[in-house]
Amino acid sequence: MLAWLCGLAVFAIVVALFLRFYPPLGSSQSKERRQAFSRLSHYSGKSFKNAVPTATMTISSSSNSGSLLAEYLKGNPEARPNKPIAVLQMADNDFISEAGQSRLTWFGHSAAMLQLDGKVLLLDPMFGKAPSPFPFIGKGRYSGKLPFELEQLKQIDAVILSHDHYDHLDYGSIMKLKHKVRQFIVPLGVASHLIKWGVRPETIKELNWWEEYQYEGFRLVCTPARHFSGRSLADRNATLWCSWVIQGKEEKVFFSGDSGYGPHFKEIGEKYGPFDLTLMECGQYNERWASIHMMPEQTVQAHLDVKGDVLIPIHWGAFTLSLHSWTDPVERAVKAAEDQSVKICTPRIGESVTVKGNAYPASAWWR
């Protein structure tokens, strides 16, 4: 009995040390930071909360937890492409941003580069193999590679993060990029992870929902999303999640981050719309967690709610995090867009799109 208790104690100590010191897990919030957050209406105890009641998981009699586990164990043979998907290889001059040539380049999932008013902005730059604290385990990125080498990114004017989940905030990517980034712009609490990873605090700007930040001629607004956060067993909702309004001199872009459908989209549209381009979450959904990830038809409706002109579906095309077939998100979004006469753009990974243009790539390259 004594030996069993000693073994259990040793195991508990090892787990505690691992959670505290393993770098990819990030950092917990200090007592002082939690006290500062406690003054906010959407912070309670030790965690942030959504503006409307939101269940991370909804289990009904028709979709119980046992059936969910069985579905994951069974798998879906179409959840991943049967061979690596092709990407458009980018040249060095593709990363040079010139005034008057605003464009957006999608890298798969939610990672993108926005070149606006002569500046280079990276959105949720997850450039790793897999969205996990152990990226060397399991199947990774559909394409097997990125459409560029990280060395091609010389200087990054800003990295804009939506929340701290592994498929959006990647430890390995930040470690490789941090010395090239002039400014990190993040929701409340996320700075703690970056500082632990060696990012200089003076290069980080944290924002709360509806806070605005003027940077290099841009207006950036941290707007609400309906989601959650966390990187380990003990930090659920310890940091904030958000969407972003990014406004340049003439163009305006909306980046949804991760979000279930909700009234915040109309509120954003009323306050900051219309938008020339929206990057709207479309993928990794399931009826059981529809409160935190939109169905593709809701993706199109959210685009309409924020008063978007051209829609680019994101959060698909790189990783399998749900049970649906890998092409379902874009197929359903394209159909819903056609049904509602919405302009939808479906670039290949590595293909640049003019923010405010006359023509947009719309080929079904995934078929």
C-alpha positions as CSV (number, residue, x, y, z in Angstrom):
1,M,0.0,0.0,0.0
2,L,2.8,2.4,0.9
3,A,4.6,1.7,-2.3
4,W,1.4,2.4,-4.3
5,L,0.9,5.7,-2.5
6,C,4.5,6.7,-3.1
7,G,4.2,5.8,-6.8
8,L,1.0,7.9,-7.0
9,A,2.7,10.8,-5.3
10,V,5.7,10.6,-7.7
11,F,3.3,10.5,-10.7
12,A,1.4,13.5,-9.4
13,I,4.6,15.5,-9.0
14,V,5.8,14.5,-12.5
15,V,2.5,15.6,-14.0
16,A,2.6,18.9,-12.1
17,L,6.1,19.6,-13.2
18,F,5.3,18.7,-16.8
19,L,2.3,21.1,-16.8
20,R,4.4,23.9,-15.4
21,F,7.6,23.6,-17.5
22,Y,6.8,21.9,-20.8
23,P,7.1,24.9,-23.1
24,P,4.4,24.2,-25.7
25,L,1.7,24.3,-23.0
26,G,2.4,27.9,-22.4
27,S,1.9,29.8,-19.2
28,S,-0.8,30.2,-16.5
29,Q,-2.1,33.6,-15.5
30,S,-0.6,35.2,-12.5
31,K,-2.7,36.2,-9.5
32,E,-2.3,39.8,-10.4
33,R,-3.6,39.3,-13.9
34,R,-6.6,37.3,-12.7
35,Q,-7.4,40.2,-10.3
36,A,-7.2,42.7,-13.1
37,F,-9.5,40.5,-15.3
38,S,-12.0,40.1,-12.5
39,R,-13.2,43.7,-13.1
40,L,-14.6,42.6,-16.5
41,S,-18.2,41.5,-16.9
42,H,-17.2,38.5,-19.1
43,Y,-14.7,37.2,-16.5
44,S,-15.8,35.1,-13.6
45,G,-13.6,33.3,-11.0
46,K,-10.6,32.3,-13.0
47,S,-12.1,32.2,-16.5
48,F,-13.6,34.2,-19.3
49,K,-17.1,33.5,-20.6
50,N,-19.1,34.1,-23.8
51,A,-21.5,36.9,-24.2
52,V,-24.4,34.4,-24.6
53,P,-24.7,31.0,-22.8
54,T,-22.5,28.6,-24.7
55,A,-22.0,24.9,-24.1
56,T,-18.7,23.5,-25.4
57,M,-20.4,20.1,-26.0
58,T,-24.1,19.3,-26.3
59,I,-25.0,15.6,-25.8
60,S,-28.5,14.6,-26.8
61,S,-30.2,11.2,-26.7
62,S,-29.5,10.9,-30.4
63,S,-25.8,11.7,-30.1
64,N,-24.5,10.6,-26.8
65,S,-20.9,10.6,-25.6
66,G,-20.6,6.8,-26.2
67,S,-21.6,7.2,-29.9
68,L,-19.2,10.1,-30.3
69,L,-16.3,8.0,-29.0
70,A,-17.4,5.1,-31.3
71,E,-17.4,7.4,-34.3
72,Y,-13.9,8.7,-33.5
73,L,-12.6,5.2,-33.1
74,K,-14.3,4.1,-36.3
75,G,-13.0,7.1,-38.2
76,N,-14.0,8.5,-41.5
77,P,-12.0,7.3,-44.5
78,E,-12.7,10.7,-46.2
79,A,-11.6,12.8,-43.2
80,R,-8.3,13.3,-44.9
81,P,-7.3,13.5,-48.6
82,N,-5.8,10.2,-49.9
83,K,-2.7,12.0,-51.0
84,P,-1.0,15.2,-50.1
85,I,-2.8,18.2,-51.6
86,A,-0.8,20.5,-53.9
87,V,0.2,24.0,-52.9
88,L,1.3,26.9,-54.9
89,Q,5.0,27.5,-54.2
90,M,5.7,31.1,-53.3
91,A,8.6,33.2,-54.4
92,D,10.6,35.7,-52.3
93,N,8.9,38.7,-53.9
94,D,5.5,37.4,-52.9
95,F,6.4,38.5,-49.3
96,I,7.3,42.1,-50.3
97,S,4.3,44.4,-49.5
98,E,3.9,47.5,-51.5
99,A,1.4,50.3,-51.0
100,G,-1.5,50.0,-53.4
101,Q,-1.1,46.2,-53.8
102,S,-3.2,44.9,-50.9
103,R,-3.6,41.1,-51.0
104,L,-4.4,38.1,-48.9
105,T,-2.7,34.7,-49.0
106,W,-4.2,31.7,-47.3
107,F,-1.9,29.0,-45.9
108,G,-4.5,26.4,-45.0
109,H,-6.7,26.2,-41.8
110,S,-6.8,29.7,-40.4
111,A,-3.3,30.9,-41.1
112,A,-3.0,33.7,-43.6
113,M,-0.8,36.7,-44.7
114,L,-2.5,40.0,-45.2
115,Q,-0.4,42.6,-47.1
116,L,-2.0,45.9,-46.6
117,D,-0.8,49.5,-47.1
118,G,2.8,48.3,-47.5
119,K,2.8,46.2,-44.3
120,V,2.9,42.4,-43.7
121,L,0.5,41.0,-41.2
122,L,0.2,37.3,-40.2
123,L,-3.1,36.0,-38.9
124,D,-2.9,32.9,-36.6
125,P,0.4,31.7,-38.1
126,M,0.2,28.0,-37.3
127,F,3.0,26.7,-39.5
128,G,3.7,23.5,-37.6
129,K,3.2,19.9,-38.7
130,A,0.2,19.2,-36.4
131,P,-1.9,21.2,-33.9
132,S,-0.8,19.5,-30.8
133,P,1.6,19.9,-27.9
134,F,3.3,16.8,-29.4
135,P,3.3,17.5,-33.1
136,F,5.6,14.6,-33.8
137,I,2.8,12.2,-33.0
138,G,0.0,11.4,-35.4
139,K,-0.9,12.5,-38.9
140,G,-0.2,16.1,-39.8
141,R,-0.8,18.8,-42.4
142,Y,-2.7,17.6,-45.5
143,S,-0.2,19.3,-47.8
144,G,2.8,17.8,-46.0
145,K,4.6,21.2,-46.4
146,L,3.9,24.9,-46.5
147,P,4.0,26.9,-49.8
148,F,7.1,28.7,-48.6
149,E,10.1,28.4,-46.3
150,L,10.0,30.4,-43.1
151,E,13.3,32.0,-44.1
152,Q,11.4,33.8,-46.9
153,L,9.6,35.9,-44.2
154,K,12.1,38.6,-43.6
155,Q,10.2,41.1,-41.4
156,I,6.7,40.8,-40.1
157,D,5.0,44.0,-39.1
158,A,2.4,42.3,-36.9
159,V,1.2,38.9,-35.9
160,I,-2.5,39.0,-35.0
161,L,-3.8,36.0,-32.9
162,S,-7.4,35.1,-32.3
163,H,-6.9,32.7,-29.3
164,D,-4.5,30.2,-27.8
165,H,-5.6,26.8,-29.1
166,Y,-2.9,24.8,-30.8
167,D,-4.3,25.1,-34.3
168,H,-4.0,28.9,-34.0
169,L,-1.1,29.6,-31.6
170,D,1.8,27.2,-32.4
171,Y,4.8,27.2,-30.1
172,G,7.3,26.0,-32.8
173,S,6.1,28.7,-35.3
174,I,6.4,31.5,-32.7
175,M,9.9,30.4,-31.7
176,K,11.0,30.6,-35.4
177,L,9.2,33.9,-36.1
178,K,9.5,35.9,-32.9
179,H,12.7,37.7,-33.8
180,K,11.2,38.9,-37.0
181,V,7.9,40.3,-35.6
182,R,7.6,44.0,-34.7
183,Q,4.3,43.7,-32.9
184,F,2.1,40.9,-31.5
185,I,-1.6,41.9,-31.2
186,V,-3.6,39.4,-29.1
187,P,-6.7,39.0,-26.9
188,L,-6.4,39.3,-23.1
189,G,-4.2,36.7,-21.4
190,V,-2.4,35.4,-24.5
191,A,0.7,37.6,-23.8
192,S,1.6,35.3,-20.9
193,H,2.3,32.4,-23.3
194,L,4.4,34.6,-25.6
195,I,6.4,36.1,-22.8
196,K,7.2,32.6,-21.5
197,W,8.5,31.7,-25.0
198,G,10.9,34.7,-25.1
199,V,8.8,37.4,-26.8
200,R,9.7,40.8,-25.5
201,P,6.7,42.2,-23.5
202,E,7.0,45.7,-25.1
203,T,6.3,44.1,-28.5
204,I,2.9,42.7,-27.3
205,K,-0.4,44.5,-27.3
206,E,-3.3,42.8,-25.5
207,L,-6.9,43.9,-26.2
208,N,-10.3,43.2,-24.7
209,W,-13.5,42.8,-26.7
210,W,-14.5,46.1,-28.4
211,E,-11.1,47.7,-27.7
212,E,-9.5,49.5,-30.6
213,Y,-5.8,49.9,-31.4
214,Q,-4.1,52.2,-33.9
215,Y,-1.0,50.7,-35.3
216,E,1.1,51.9,-38.3
217,G,-2.0,53.6,-39.8
218,F,-4.3,50.6,-39.2
219,R,-7.3,50.5,-37.0
220,L,-7.6,47.1,-35.3
221,V,-10.6,46.2,-33.2
222,C,-10.7,43.1,-31.0
223,T,-14.3,41.9,-31.5
224,P,-16.2,39.1,-29.8
225,A,-16.3,35.5,-30.8
226,R,-18.3,32.6,-29.4
227,H,-15.7,30.0,-28.4
228,F,-13.3,29.0,-25.6
229,S,-9.6,28.7,-24.9
230,G,-7.0,26.6,-23.1
231,R,-3.8,24.7,-23.8
232,S,-3.6,22.3,-20.8
233,L,-5.6,20.5,-18.2
234,A,-5.9,23.4,-15.8
235,D,-6.3,26.5,-18.0
236,R,-9.8,26.3,-19.6
237,N,-10.9,29.8,-20.6
238,A,-8.0,31.4,-18.7
239,T,-7.4,33.6,-21.8
240,L,-9.8,35.5,-24.1
241,W,-10.8,34.5,-27.6
242,C,-11.8,37.0,-30.3
243,S,-12.4,38.0,-33.9
244,W,-10.7,41.0,-35.6
245,V,-11.6,44.0,-37.6
246,I,-8.6,45.1,-39.6
247,Q,-9.0,48.5,-41.4
248,G,-6.4,50.1,-43.6
249,K,-6.5,53.3,-45.5
250,E,-9.0,52.1,-48.1
251,E,-9.7,48.4,-47.4
252,K,-11.3,46.6,-44.5
253,V,-11.0,42.9,-43.6
254,F,-12.9,40.8,-41.0
255,F,-11.1,37.8,-39.5
256,S,-13.5,35.6,-37.5
257,G,-11.1,33.4,-35.6
258,D,-13.0,30.4,-34.2
259,S,-16.7,31.0,-33.4
260,G,-20.1,29.5,-33.2
261,Y,-22.8,31.5,-34.8
262,G,-24.3,34.2,-32.6
263,P,-25.7,37.8,-32.4
264,H,-22.2,39.2,-32.2
265,F,-21.8,39.0,-36.0
266,K,-24.7,41.4,-36.6
267,E,-23.4,43.7,-33.9
268,I,-19.9,43.8,-35.5
269,G,-21.5,44.5,-38.9
270,E,-23.5,47.4,-37.5
271,K,-20.5,48.9,-35.8
272,Y,-17.7,48.3,-38.3
273,G,-19.2,47.0,-41.6
274,P,-19.2,46.8,-44.5
275,F,-16.1,44.7,-45.2
276,D,-14.3,44.2,-48.5
277,L,-13.2,40.7,-47.5
278,T,-14.2,38.3,-44.7
279,L,-12.1,35.3,-43.5
280,M,-14.8,33.2,-42.0
281,E,-14.5,30.0,-40.0
282,C,-15.8,27.0,-42.0
283,G,-14.8,23.6,-40.8
284,Q,-14.2,21.2,-37.8
285,Y,-17.9,21.5,-37.0
286,N,-20.3,18.9,-35.6
287,E,-23.9,19.2,-34.3
288,R,-22.6,18.3,-30.8
289,W,-20.4,21.4,-30.7
290,A,-22.3,23.8,-32.9
291,S,-22.2,26.5,-30.3
292,I,-18.5,26.9,-30.7
293,H,-17.9,26.1,-34.4
294,M,-20.3,27.2,-37.1
295,M,-21.9,25.0,-39.7
296,P,-20.9,26.0,-43.2
297,E,-24.4,27.5,-43.9
298,Q,-23.9,29.6,-40.8
299,T,-20.6,30.7,-42.1
300,V,-22.3,32.3,-45.1
301,Q,-25.0,33.9,-42.8
302,A,-22.3,35.3,-40.5
303,H,-20.6,36.9,-43.6
304,L,-23.9,38.5,-44.5
305,D,-24.4,39.6,-40.9
306,V,-21.1,41.5,-40.8
307,K,-21.9,43.0,-44.2
308,G,-19.1,41.3,-46.1
309,D,-18.6,41.6,-49.8
310,V,-16.3,38.7,-50.7
311,L,-16.1,35.6,-48.4
312,I,-13.1,33.3,-48.0
313,P,-13.9,30.1,-46.0
314,I,-11.1,29.2,-43.6
315,H,-10.5,26.7,-40.8
316,W,-10.4,23.8,-43.3
317,G,-7.9,22.3,-45.8
318,A,-5.0,21.5,-43.4
319,F,-5.9,19.3,-40.4
320,T,-8.6,16.9,-39.3
321,L,-10.1,17.9,-36.0
322,S,-13.7,16.7,-36.5
323,L,-15.6,13.8,-38.1
324,H,-16.8,15.3,-41.4
325,S,-15.1,14.6,-44.7
326,W,-12.3,17.0,-45.4
327,T,-14.0,18.7,-48.4
328,D,-17.5,19.0,-46.8
329,P,-16.9,22.5,-45.3
330,V,-16.0,24.2,-48.6
331,E,-18.6,22.3,-50.6
332,R,-21.4,23.2,-48.3
333,A,-20.2,26.8,-48.0
334,V,-20.0,27.2,-51.8
335,K,-23.6,25.9,-52.2
336,A,-24.9,28.1,-49.4
337,A,-23.1,31.1,-51.0
338,E,-24.7,30.3,-54.4
339,D,-28.1,30.0,-52.8
340,Q,-27.8,33.4,-51.2
341,S,-26.0,35.1,-54.1
342,V,-22.8,35.7,-52.0
343,K,-19.5,36.2,-53.7
344,I,-17.2,33.4,-52.4
345,C,-13.5,33.0,-53.1
346,T,-11.7,29.6,-52.8
347,P,-8.0,30.2,-53.3
348,R,-5.5,27.3,-53.3
349,I,-3.0,27.2,-50.5
350,G,-0.3,29.8,-51.3
351,E,-2.5,31.7,-53.9
352,S,-2.8,35.4,-53.4
353,V,-6.1,37.2,-53.6
354,T,-6.6,41.0,-54.1
355,V,-8.4,42.4,-51.1
356,K,-10.6,44.7,-53.2
357,G,-10.5,43.4,-56.8
358,N,-12.7,42.5,-59.8
359,A,-12.0,38.8,-60.0
360,Y,-11.4,36.1,-57.4
361,P,-10.3,32.5,-57.7
362,A,-13.3,30.2,-57.4
363,S,-12.1,26.8,-58.8
364,A,-13.0,23.6,-57.1
365,W,-9.3,22.6,-56.8
366,W,-10.0,20.1,-54.0
367,R,-12.0,17.8,-56.2
